[in-house]
């Protein structure tokens, strides 16, 4: 079974890591396609998968102007990138 592991690390200085594990059967072609496209874009498969997820989630959310913040962390939190 092929697996892709995504690691999301907070940028607040804490070393919290969350993992999402994607599992594919040996006869599925998607892992090969992901690896090939990632290589063409000079990315790791994990980076490519994160881009796909971010784009998919971004397209499903309402498009509204960003809220300003008092710091980078505040800005990212107010705009849904970091948890409150």
N, C-alpha and C positions, 0 to 999 in steps of 0.2 A: 504494500500500500504506500502510495506517495503522500507526503505531508508537506505543507507549507506552514511555517510558524510566523506570525506577525507579532512584533514586539512594539508596544506603545510606551514610551518613557516620558514622564512628566518633565517639563522644563523649569520647574520651580526649585530645582536643587535637590529634591527628594529623589531617592532611587527606587521609586515604585515602578514596577513593570507588570503589565498585563499581557497575557498571551491568548491569542485565538488560534486554534489549530484547525486547519482545513485538511480533510482527508479525502483522497481520491482512490478509486479502485485501479488496479494495475492496467486494466484495459481502456481506461478513459484517456482521451487525447488532450484534455485541457491543461494538465501540468506541462506537457511538452510545448504547447502553444504559448503558455505563460513564460516559460524559460526562453523560448526562441525570441519572442517579442521583447522581453526584458533585456536580453543580450543585444538585440538590435538598437535599443535605446540606451545601452550602457548603464543599465540599472540592475539591481538584484531582483529576483522574483518577488521578494517581500516588498520592496519599494514600489514595484509595479502594481501589486495587489492593493497596497495602501492607496495609491493614486486612484485606482478603479473605485474603491470603496468611498473615498472622499468625494469623488466626482458624483457618484450615485447618490450619496446622502445630500450633497449640495444641490443637486437638481431637484430633490424631493422637498426641499424646504422653501418657504416663501422668500422671495428676493426683497429684502428691505435694506435700507442704508445701514452701514455699520454705526455702532454707538462708540463715541470716543471714550477713552479711559485715562486714568491718571498715571498709569504705568503700562508697560507691555503686558504684564501678567493680568492687570485689571482689564485692559482692552480685549485680550484673548478670552477672559472669563465672560465679560459682558456680551461677547459675540459668539458664544457657544463653542469655542475651541477647547477651553479648559473647564473642568467642573468647578462649581462654586464651593 
